Amino acid sequence: MLMQELTHELIESWKKIHQERRDELSPNRKTGAEVLEYLKGKYILREENDKAMKELLAFNVMQNDCHRDKIPSGREPDYRMFLLENQGAGGAIYEKQDEIFRGKDIVVGVELESGFFIVEGSSLLWDEIFAFRGLDEEDLDNYYLVAEYLSCREKFSA
């Protein structure tokens, strides 16, 4: 997850990584349903029906061509929101967090058709999900996504 100021140097580093390592990768992007199953298998999730959070998730998907276009033709978006409970494996995430996130609920939103997701409260969980979800052919042409995916994958050996 990008957590630093965007600079020309940072962009150039992403371009270099993309140029040097793009050919190592092949499309492996999972669906949102697969992302959700992964999360359910690893963490304790409590589904939330918070209208404002679902609207935020819907806005991020539907207002961005790069996300909206990943919804298969003829299919409607399917949004799910969860709180990740601070116990068991979920508690381990909290122990690694910066002080700003520690002790707070982690909110996870997944659009089941496109695989788009949001995470509020844990940059590490965002990185873990991104490493698991992977990239599709279109994503592989995006230097930022390739550099970010490789970084996240190295953190989680996905």
Secondary structure, DSSP 8 states (H G I E B T S, - for coil): ---S---HHHHHHHHHHHHHHGGG-------HHHHHHHHHHHS-EEEE--HHHHHHHHHHHHT-HHHHTTS-TT----EEEEEE-SSHHHHHHHHHS-TTTTTS-EEEEEETTT--EEEES-HHHHHHHHHHH---TTGGG-HHHHHHHHHHHHHHT-
